[in-house]
Amino acid sequence: MKPIRTAVFPVAGLGTRFLPATKVVPKEMLPIVDKPLIQYAVDEAIEAGIEHMVFVTGRGKDIIEDHFDIAYELQDTMKARGKDLSILHDTRLKPGKSSFTRQQEPLGLGHAIWCARDIVGDDPFAILLPDEFMHGSPGCMKQMVDAYEKLGGNLVCALEIPMEKTSSYGVIDPGKRDGVITEVKGLVEKPAPGTAPSNLILPGRYILQPEVMKILETQEAGAGGEIQLTDAMAQMIGRQAFHGVTFEGRRFDCGSKAGYLEANLALALDREDMRDRVRDMAVSLLNE
C-alpha cells in the first residue's frame, strides 16, 4: 500500500457567489479570521503527513502562488521593526514541494483533477476542496489517512445532512457500517429531490487511487453539463475497495455567504484572544 504523499487543491473556480469581493481576489484567499481558506486546507494536508501540494488554478489566481512564496520586502520590513516573523512560517512551502497547473476551461471538478494527472503520476493522492472548511482535531484529512492505512483503496469523507438538502451534493449509497466507516456501494451526483439513497454527502475530501485519472480521461459531462468527479469514482466501486469516513468535527460551507460568516464567528469564538470581545459584540448586535 503506497502512502499518501500528494494532495490536489482545485482552486480554478470564479467565486461568483462572492462578487464583487472576488472580482480580483480568489475566494480561496478570503480570510477566516486572519488566515485564508487555502491556508487552512494546506495546513490540514500537512498535518496528515502529505508532502507535495498541487494547485489546479485558473486565470487571476497567481496570488495563491505568491501567498506560499517568500515575501522578501514584507519580511525585511518586519524584521527591521522587530516584529515576530513566525506568523509567516506556515505560508512558505518547502522548495520543490508545491506545483501549479491551470485548468484553462471551467469544465467541472473531474476535469480539474484530471489536469493534475502528470504531477500525481501513479500514486494514490488526496483531494481537498478549500471552500469546504473542515474544522476539527485531528483534522479531517488526518482522520482519513489514518483510516486509509487500515483499509487501503479509495476513501471519501462522509457527512450527514438533512435529507431535503441532498440534491445539492454528491450522495453515498451506503452498505455496511462500522463506527465511522461506511462501505460505499454507489455514488449519485446531485440526485433529484426525493431520490437520494441516503443523507450521507461528500463534503470535499477524498483519497483516491491513480486509476481514477484514466476514467476521467474519457469521462463525459454529467450533472450541470460538467465532468463530475463523482461519476468517475462511481465507476471504481466494485473494482477497488471504497469506503466513507464520517468526519468527527465541524464543517462550514464557505462556498456560501452564510457558511463563510458562520466559520469566521465560530473560529473567533474558539480563540482566547478574541472570544470574550466577539461574544459581547454578538450579544450587543442581537439586542439592537
Secondary structure, DSSP 8 states (H G I E B T S, - for coil): -----EEEEE-----GGGTTTTTTS-GGGSEETTEEHHHHHHHHHHHTT--EEEEEE-TT-HHHHHHTS--HHHHHHHHHTT--GGGGGGGS--TTSEEEEE--S---HHHHHHTTHHHHTTS-EEEE-TTEEEE-SS-HHHHHHHHHHHH-SEEEEEEE--GGGGGGSEEEEEEEEETTEEEEEEEEES--TT--S-SEE--SEEEE-THHHHHHHT----GGGS--HHHHHHHHBTTB-EEEEE-SSEEEETTSHHHHHHHHHHHHHH-TTTHHHHHHHHHHHHT-
